[in-house]
Amino acid sequence: MVLETLNPMHYNITSLVPDTVPVATVPILILMCFLFLIWNHEETSSIPGPGYCMGIGPLISHGRFLWMGVGNACNYYNKTYGEFVRVWISGEETFIISK
């Protein structure tokens, strides 16, 4: 009798999990997706430059300045976006003004 109660095959695992768990997870997942979209939403800037894209834009911008150097990276951004550009250097928004 003791061995029969300790046998894991004796119990049905689906009876241990209530039926409401899958029903409750759907609204929670929808709420989390909605909050994620709000958190990643940004106002579009009127100043041209690389996009933010969930923090990837600043990493690429900073990496370009480290890799190419300040002068070459400024020339690249000026050729790509124009004479007034918004970029990120060390995580801070920086404006490049040139003509």
BELCORPE-V862531 format. One record per pair of residues at least 12 apart in sequence whose C-alpha atoms are under 10 Angstrom apart, sorted by the first residue. I is the first residue (numbers start at 0). J is the second residue. Records with the same first field share a line. If there is no record, write none. Layout:
# BELCORPE-V862531
I = J + J
This chain:
# BELCORPE-V862531
38 = 53
39 = 51 + 52 + 53 + 54
40 = 52 + 53
41 = 53
44 = 85
45 = 85
46 = 80 + 81 + 83 + 84 + 85 + 86 + 94
47 = 76 + 79 + 80 + 81 + 82 + 83 + 84 + 85 + 86 + 94
48 = 60 + 76 + 77 + 79 + 80 + 81 + 83 + 84 + 85 + 86 + 87 + 94 + 95
49 = 76 + 79 + 80 + 84 + 85 + 86 + 87
50 = 85 + 86
51 = 86 + 87
54 = 90
56 = 86 + 87 + 90
57 = 86 + 87 + 88 + 89 + 90 + 91 + 92
58 = 87 + 88 + 89 + 90
59 = 86 + 87 + 88
60 = 72 + 76 + 85 + 86 + 87 + 88 + 89 + 90
61 = 86 + 87 + 88 + 89 + 90 + 91
62 = 87 + 88 + 89
63 = 75 + 76 + 88
64 = 86 + 87 + 88 + 89
65 = 88 + 89
73 = 86 + 95 + 96 + 97
74 = 95 + 97
76 = 95
77 = 95 + 96 + 97 + 98
81 = 95 + 96 + 97 + 98
82 = 95 + 96 + 97 + 98
83 = 95 + 96 + 97 + 98
84 = 96 + 97
